[in-house]
Amino acid sequence: MNTSHAKAAFIGGAAGIMAGLFGVGGGIIVVPGLVLWLAVNQRQASGTSIATIVASSSAALVAFGISGSVDWGAALLVFTGAAVGAVIGARAATLLAERALSAAFAVVLLIAGIRMML
């Protein structure tokens, strides 16, 4: 396994742990990891992150579902909104300049971090 593969596997493992613990991981771990460690551009990092979320979310869903920790009604409503929003967001990401997309992502992470600390 070369260094890039090892870094990618580490990023995936960290994202999986974060998904299982806190319900997050793709945007917070995978996107910065791909951009900073593997020099992937922001748009590709976002798309790659979405692809990896399928695996981590499915695995975490099984574990949470078995333990009875899923509100299926709320999940269905959130899923519906998320699916529509994801299509709109993906289309918007293809229209934004790479620098603007990166800056917007950094602002979202900063605001989220500040709000979580308060």
VENWO-V394073 format. One record per backbone hydrogen bond with DSSP energy under -1.0 kcal/mol. NH is the residue of the N-H (numbers start at 0). CO is the residue of the C=O. Records with the same first field share a line. If there is no record, write none. Layout:
NH: CO, CO
This chain:
5: 1
6: 2
7: 3
8: 4
9: 5
10: 6
11: 7
12: 8
13: 9
14: 10
15: 11
16: 12
17: 13
18: 14
19: 15
20: 16
21: 17
22: 18
23: 17
28: 24
29: 24
30: 25
32: 28
33: 29
34: 30
35: 31
36: 32
39: 33
44: 40
45: 41
46: 42
47: 43
48: 44
49: 45
50: 46
51: 47
52: 48
55: 51
56: 52
57: 53
58: 54
59: 55
60: 56
61: 57
62: 58
63: 59
64: 60
65: 61
66: 62
67: 64
68: 63
71: 69
74: 70
75: 71
76: 72
77: 73
78: 74
79: 75
80: 76
81: 77
82: 78
83: 79
84: 80
85: 81
86: 82
87: 83
88: 84
89: 85
90: 86
91: 87
92: 88
93: 89
95: 91
100: 96
101: 97
102: 98
103: 99
104: 100
105: 101
106: 102
107: 103
108: 104
109: 105
110: 106
111: 107
112: 108
113: 109
114: 110
115: 111
116: 112
117: 113
